Amino acid sequence: MTGADVPRPAQTAPGGSRRTALLRRLTGRELEAYLVSGAALVVGALGLFNVTSPEVVAAATLAVLGVITFDLLTGRRRLRRIESTLRTLAGNLRGDGADSVDRLLTPTVPGGAVGVAGARDIRLVGVTLSRTIRNHLDELRQQLAAGATVRVALIDPTGTAPQEAARRNGLDALGGGEVFEHRIQPTIDLLDYLAAQTAGAGRLEVRLLRFVPAFGMVLVDPEDPGGRIAIDIYSHRPDGREATVTLRAERDPVWYRHFALEFDRIWASGRVRDEHLT
């Protein structure tokens, strides 16, 4: 096959190419505006040169005015929709459009909002932490055996914190301080069990607080980009469940850092308990 026999793509005339490009650039709104303007010019020319009767010109004029009025109304509706969308977007950027608190706060067993499997740095804060330690006991044992660091802060059973916890829960008139002292002892026993199971692989640190923390926390690898913090919001006279919110380092940087620093402050104020612990 010679060069002359090779098929060549059809070429569009320069004028046709320009017309096609122009039509592509025209939106529906632009075409509508051109058509209305053209119709208005035609009606004006008909009336100016007496080409047709005045009645026809008047009817055509009313029709053009009606189209223009309808176009204006449609444009205003579109403008209102755009304004509404922009207000919604601005509200979301300001935080006004945040998700429902019913979905942000979830009822759960204290400490159960996040898992600790695979974590290298686990930090716990609470009043007695009895259910939290019990629910995560096997995971904590496995992570300590794998070399993780676990830090636990709970109230000091030998100070005034148990009485303060009882008062906050409405149990002070019933000798509630002793109730909290008895609740803490099983937690201490479980922590001693965990310390004995680590065999020196991981590190378990416990500090006792002379005050009652305002909330409970489970921090999982808090210094990593994928870290998580579950915050248990304590209730006065709890009914068996607590409100919990989970923060993520990449999603909630401001409040995540706030509560991570709160742990550091709580931890610094605690008394070291090192009996039987590694």
MARPA-763967 format. One record per residue (C-alpha): residue number from 1; residue in three letters; x, y, z. Coordinates in nm, 4 decimals. Example, Ala and Ser with C-alpha at 12.3 -4.5 7.8 and 13.67 -1.06 7.14 Angstrom:
REM residues 2
> 1:ALA:1.2300:-0.4500:0.7800
> 2:SER:1.3670:-0.1060:0.7140
This chain:
REM residues 278
> 1:MET:0.0000:0.0000:0.0000
> 2:THR:0.1431:0.3308:-0.1079
> 3:GLY:0.1329:0.6556:0.0856
> 4:ALA:-0.1429:0.7748:-0.1432
> 5:ASP:-0.3560:0.4716:-0.0503
> 6:VAL:-0.3356:0.5260:0.3270
> 7:PRO:-0.6762:0.6455:0.4566
> 8:ARG:-0.6670:0.9838:0.6158
> 9:PRO:-0.9034:1.1143:0.8805
> 10:ALA:-1.1769:1.3384:0.7592
> 11:GLN:-1.0975:1.7033:0.8136
> 12:THR:-1.3512:1.9542:0.9244
> 13:ALA:-1.3653:2.2845:0.7528
> 14:PRO:-1.2176:2.5663:0.9632
> 15:GLY:-1.5522:2.7470:0.9742
> 16:GLY:-1.7420:2.4360:1.0916
> 17:SER:-1.4854:2.3663:1.3636
> 18:ARG:-1.5208:2.7188:1.5021
> 19:ARG:-1.9018:2.6936:1.5032
> 20:THR:-1.8888:2.3592:1.6865
> 21:ALA:-1.6524:2.4973:1.9485
> 22:LEU:-1.8757:2.8011:1.9965
> 23:LEU:-2.1862:2.5874:2.0453
> 24:ARG:-2.0065:2.3743:2.3000
> 25:ARG:-1.9158:2.6833:2.4996
> 26:LEU:-2.2743:2.8013:2.5080
> 27:THR:-2.4695:2.6763:2.8047
> 28:GLY:-2.8448:2.6326:2.8114
> 29:ARG:-2.8822:2.9616:2.9987
> 30:GLU:-2.6781:3.1505:2.7389
> 31:LEU:-2.8788:3.0050:2.4509
> 32:GLU:-3.2019:3.1018:2.6260
> 33:ALA:-3.0780:3.4581:2.6719
> 34:TYR:-2.9807:3.4849:2.3042
> 35:LEU:-3.3163:3.3495:2.1889
> 36:VAL:-3.5144:3.5903:2.4082
> 37:SER:-3.3001:3.8840:2.2959
> 38:GLY:-3.3433:3.7834:1.9309
> 39:ALA:-3.7193:3.7528:1.9713
> 40:ALA:-3.7346:4.0972:2.1314
> 41:LEU:-3.5398:4.2480:1.8412
> 42:VAL:-3.7678:4.0838:1.5858
> 43:VAL:-4.0805:4.2125:1.7625
> 44:GLY:-3.9286:4.5596:1.7806
> 45:ALA:-3.8457:4.5535:1.4090
> 46:LEU:-4.1977:4.4362:1.3186
> 47:GLY:-4.3507:4.7254:1.5108
> 48:LEU:-4.1015:4.9801:1.3811
> 49:PHE:-4.1503:4.9029:1.0113
> 50:ASN:-4.5250:4.8274:1.0307
> 51:VAL:-4.4695:4.4835:0.8836
> 52:THR:-4.7659:4.3395:1.0692
> 53:SER:-5.0678:4.4634:1.2586
> 54:PRO:-5.0291:4.6349:1.5998
> 55:GLU:-5.2336:4.3577:1.7628
> 56:VAL:-4.9799:4.0941:1.6584
> 57:VAL:-4.6906:4.3116:1.7751
> 58:ALA:-4.8616:4.3679:2.1117
> 59:ALA:-4.9256:3.9957:2.1579
> 60:ALA:-4.5677:3.9087:2.0668
> 61:THR:-4.4408:4.1777:2.3038
> 62:LEU:-4.6476:4.0348:2.5910
> 63:ALA:-4.5200:3.6874:2.5122
> 64:VAL:-4.1581:3.8045:2.5220
> 65:LEU:-4.2201:3.9892:2.8484
> 66:GLY:-4.3744:3.6749:2.9942
> 67:VAL:-4.0696:3.4698:2.8985
> 68:ILE:-3.8402:3.7310:3.0529
> 69:THR:-4.0477:3.7395:3.3738
> 70:PHE:-4.0471:3.3607:3.3990
> 71:ASP:-3.6717:3.3589:3.3427
> 72:LEU:-3.6209:3.6140:3.6203
> 73:LEU:-3.8327:3.4116:3.8623
> 74:THR:-3.6452:3.0944:3.7756
> 75:GLY:-3.3154:3.2729:3.8225
> 76:ARG:-3.4205:3.3978:4.1641
> 77:ARG:-3.5195:3.0491:4.2730
> 78:ARG:-3.1854:2.9194:4.1601
> 79:LEU:-3.0119:3.2030:4.3423
> 80:ARG:-3.2002:3.1186:4.6639
> 81:ARG:-3.0964:2.7538:4.6319
> 82:ILE:-2.7362:2.8600:4.5829
> 83:GLU:-2.7548:3.0900:4.8857
> 84:SER:-2.9041:2.8095:5.0957
> 85:THR:-2.6289:2.5715:4.9872
> 86:LEU:-2.3597:2.8279:5.0665
> 87:ARG:-2.5106:2.8949:5.4114
> 88:THR:-2.5160:2.5226:5.4848
> 89:LEU:-2.1558:2.4884:5.3716
> 90:ALA:-2.0482:2.7857:5.5830
> 91:GLY:-2.2312:2.6414:5.8832
> 92:ASN:-2.0517:2.3101:5.8401
> 93:LEU:-1.7173:2.4872:5.8211
> 94:ARG:-1.8006:2.6738:6.1438
> 95:GLY:-1.9110:2.3530:6.3098
> 96:ASP:-2.2802:2.4479:6.3184
> 97:GLY:-2.3652:2.1459:6.1043
> 98:ALA:-2.2008:1.8889:6.3295
> 99:ASP:-2.3503:1.5466:6.3504
> 100:SER:-2.6190:1.4716:6.6076
> 101:VAL:-2.4893:1.4337:6.9619
> 102:ASP:-2.6999:1.1167:6.9855
> 103:ARG:-2.4590:0.9631:6.7351
> 104:LEU:-2.1438:1.1247:6.8755
> 105:LEU:-2.2172:1.0036:7.2285
> 106:THR:-2.2756:0.6301:7.2427
> 107:PRO:-2.4007:0.4290:7.5396
> 108:THR:-2.1503:0.1594:7.6172
> 109:VAL:-1.9806:-0.0264:7.8973
> 110:PRO:-1.7069:0.2031:8.0378
> 111:GLY:-1.3828:0.1495:7.8533
> 112:GLY:-1.5464:-0.0629:7.5863
> 113:ALA:-1.5566:0.1925:7.3037
> 114:VAL:-1.2109:0.1047:7.1680
> 115:GLY:-1.0128:-0.2139:7.1559
> 116:VAL:-0.6530:-0.2358:7.2722
> 117:ALA:-0.5460:-0.5372:7.0654
> 118:GLY:-0.2223:-0.4649:6.8822
> 119:ALA:-0.1505:-0.1447:7.0766
> 120:ARG:0.1989:-0.0657:7.2039
> 121:ASP:0.0993:0.2176:7.4374
> 122:ILE:-0.2173:0.1798:7.6484
> 123:ARG:-0.3265:0.4314:7.9114
> 124:LEU:-0.6293:0.4014:8.1411
> 125:VAL:-0.7878:0.6561:8.3762
> 126:GLY:-1.0937:0.6008:8.5939
> 127:VAL:-1.2451:0.5797:8.9405
> 128:THR:-1.2178:0.2064:9.0110
> 129:LEU:-1.1715:0.0767:8.6510
> 130:SER:-1.3186:-0.2535:8.7664
> 131:ARG:-1.5234:-0.3188:8.4531
> 132:THR:-1.2651:-0.1677:8.2182
> 133:ILE:-0.9812:-0.3880:8.3437
> 134:ARG:-1.2070:-0.6930:8.3562
> 135:ASN:-1.3386:-0.6393:8.0028
> 136:HIS:-0.9898:-0.5878:7.8583
> 137:LEU:-0.8012:-0.8299:8.0816
> 138:ASP:-0.7065:-1.0821:7.8138
> 139:GLU:-0.6108:-0.8120:7.5623
> 140:LEU:-0.3992:-0.6332:7.8224
> 141:ARG:-0.2252:-0.9587:7.9123
> 142:GLN:-0.1468:-1.0317:7.5490
> 143:GLN:-0.0159:-0.6830:7.4798
> 144:LEU:0.2004:-0.6805:7.7927
> 145:ALA:0.3444:-1.0163:7.6887
> 146:ALA:0.4187:-0.8642:7.3476
> 147:GLY:0.6140:-0.5785:7.5077
> 148:ALA:0.3534:-0.3028:7.5344
> 149:THR:0.3506:-0.0319:7.8013
> 150:VAL:0.0339:-0.0047:8.0094
> 151:ARG:-0.0305:0.2861:8.2446
> 152:VAL:-0.3250:0.2761:8.4839
> 153:ALA:-0.4509:0.5607:8.7053
> 154:LEU:-0.7350:0.5039:8.9551
> 155:ILE:-0.8367:0.6484:9.2902
> 156:ASP:-0.6314:0.5753:9.6014
> 157:PRO:-0.8280:0.3419:9.8336
> 158:THR:-0.6333:0.4666:10.1383
> 159:GLY:-0.7166:0.8362:10.0981
> 160:THR:-1.0324:1.0438:10.0919
> 161:ALA:-1.1091:0.9751:9.7241
> 162:PRO:-1.3458:0.6799:9.7983
> 163:GLN:-1.5597:0.9042:10.0201
> 164:GLU:-1.5627:1.1737:9.7520
> 165:ALA:-1.6665:0.9169:9.4893
> 166:ALA:-1.9480:0.8006:9.7186
> 167:ARG:-2.0661:1.1575:9.7684
> 168:ARG:-2.0724:1.2200:9.3943
> 169:ASN:-2.2802:0.9052:9.3453
> 170:GLY:-2.5232:0.9891:9.6235
> 171:LEU:-2.3975:0.7058:9.8463
> 172:ASP:-2.2284:0.9062:10.1184
> 173:ALA:-2.5182:0.8592:10.3625
> 174:LEU:-2.4888:0.4812:10.3253
> 175:GLY:-2.1219:0.4447:10.4059
> 176:GLY:-2.0383:0.4534:10.0366
> 177:GLY:-1.6689:0.5140:10.0954
> 178:GLU:-1.6286:0.1516:10.1976
> 179:VAL:-1.8229:0.0445:9.8898
> 180:PHE:-1.5669:0.2100:9.6641
> 181:GLU:-1.2779:0.0744:9.8672
> 182:HIS:-1.4140:-0.2755:9.8100
> 183:ARG:-1.4606:-0.2029:9.4384
> 184:ILE:-1.0989:-0.0949:9.4005
> 185:GLN:-0.9461:-0.4059:9.5584
> 186:PRO:-1.0495:-0.6459:9.2756
> 187:THR:-0.8927:-0.4030:9.0279
> 188:ILE:-0.5687:-0.4038:9.2278
> 189:ASP:-0.5761:-0.7829:9.2334
> 190:LEU:-0.6214:-0.7997:8.8556
> 191:LEU:-0.3346:-0.5544:8.8051
> 192:ASP:-0.1109:-0.7725:9.0240
> 193:TYR:-0.2156:-1.0718:8.8137
> 194:LEU:-0.1229:-0.8854:8.4939
> 195:ALA:0.2120:-0.7832:8.6389
> 196:ALA:0.2900:-1.1450:8.7224
> 197:GLN:0.1970:-1.2549:8.3684
> 198:THR:0.4237:-1.0107:8.1854
> 199:ALA:0.7469:-1.1955:8.2782
> 200:GLY:0.9390:-0.8733:8.2177
> 201:ALA:0.8336:-0.8424:7.8517
> 202:GLY:0.6124:-0.5349:7.8816
> 203:ARG:0.5776:-0.2682:8.1456
> 204:LEU:0.2796:-0.2094:8.3737
> 205:GLU:0.2708:0.1136:8.5744
> 206:VAL:0.0014:0.2072:8.8262
> 207:ARG:-0.0643:0.5388:8.9968
> 208:LEU:-0.3187:0.6113:9.2672
> 209:LEU:-0.5118:0.9373:9.2671
> 210:ARG:-0.6052:1.1371:9.5761
> 211:PHE:-0.8986:1.2880:9.3858
> 212:VAL:-1.1845:1.1558:9.1763
> 213:PRO:-1.1279:1.2124:8.8013
> 214:ALA:-1.4098:1.3926:8.6211
> 215:PHE:-1.4152:1.1338:8.3397
> 216:GLY:-1.2680:0.8005:8.2444
> 217:MET:-1.0311:0.7496:7.9519
> 218:VAL:-0.8834:0.4724:7.7437
> 219:LEU:-0.5942:0.5949:7.5301
> 220:VAL:-0.4634:0.3643:7.2589
> 221:ASP:-0.1258:0.4594:7.1075
> 222:PRO:-0.2004:0.8266:7.1814
> 223:GLU:0.1246:0.9548:7.0305
> 224:ASP:0.0729:0.7814:6.6952
> 225:PRO:-0.1074:0.9411:6.3954
> 226:GLY:-0.3737:0.6688:6.4196
> 227:GLY:-0.4206:0.7033:6.7954
> 228:ARG:-0.7623:0.6885:6.9653
> 229:ILE:-0.9053:0.8134:7.2923
> 230:ALA:-1.2351:0.6874:7.4385
> 231:ILE:-1.3798:0.9224:7.6997
> 232:ASP:-1.6390:0.7947:7.9472
> 233:ILE:-1.8570:1.0788:8.0783
> 234:TYR:-1.9542:0.9952:8.4337
> 235:SER:-2.3129:1.0368:8.5509
> 236:HIS:-2.4489:1.1246:8.8922
> 237:ARG:-2.6111:0.8040:9.0179
> 238:PRO:-2.5416:0.6103:8.6946
> 239:ASP:-2.8162:0.3840:8.5641
> 240:GLY:-2.5887:0.1080:8.4363
> 241:ARG:-2.4461:0.2775:8.1277
> 242:GLU:-2.2285:0.5790:8.0572
> 243:ALA:-2.2066:0.8185:7.7649
> 244:THR:-1.8863:0.7657:7.5685
> 245:VAL:-1.7254:0.9628:7.2870
> 246:THR:-1.4285:0.8424:7.0828
> 247:LEU:-1.1679:1.0859:6.9508
> 248:ARG:-0.9221:1.0120:6.6708
> 249:ALA:-0.5888:1.1838:6.6245
> 250:GLU:-0.6323:1.2571:6.2535
> 251:ARG:-1.0013:1.3536:6.2743
> 252:ASP:-1.0216:1.5493:6.6015
> 253:PRO:-0.6774:1.7084:6.6457
> 254:VAL:-0.7765:1.9911:6.8835
> 255:TRP:-0.9751:1.7951:7.1437
> 256:TYR:-0.7595:1.4875:7.0969
> 257:ARG:-0.4537:1.6824:7.2057
> 258:HIS:-0.6512:1.8410:7.4914
> 259:PHE:-0.7445:1.5056:7.6446
> 260:ALA:-0.4014:1.3542:7.5765
> 261:LEU:-0.2527:1.6377:7.7839
> 262:GLU:-0.5212:1.5802:8.0469
> 263:PHE:-0.3881:1.2283:8.0929
> 264:ASP:-0.0365:1.3644:8.1401
> 265:ARG:-0.1598:1.6047:8.4104
> 266:ILE:-0.3585:1.3344:8.5880
> 267:TRP:-0.0680:1.0930:8.5702
> 268:ALA:0.1780:1.3479:8.7095
> 269:SER:-0.0448:1.4080:9.0123
> 270:GLY:-0.0793:1.0390:9.1039
> 271:ARG:0.1086:0.8413:9.3677
> 272:VAL:0.3234:0.5600:9.2346
> 273:ARG:0.2142:0.2127:9.3340
> 274:ASP:0.4919:-0.0323:9.2667
> 275:GLU:0.4107:-0.3303:9.4872
> 276:HIS:0.4379:-0.6492:9.2821
> 277:LEU:0.4391:-0.4496:8.9589
> 278:THR:0.7076:-0.4634:8.6941
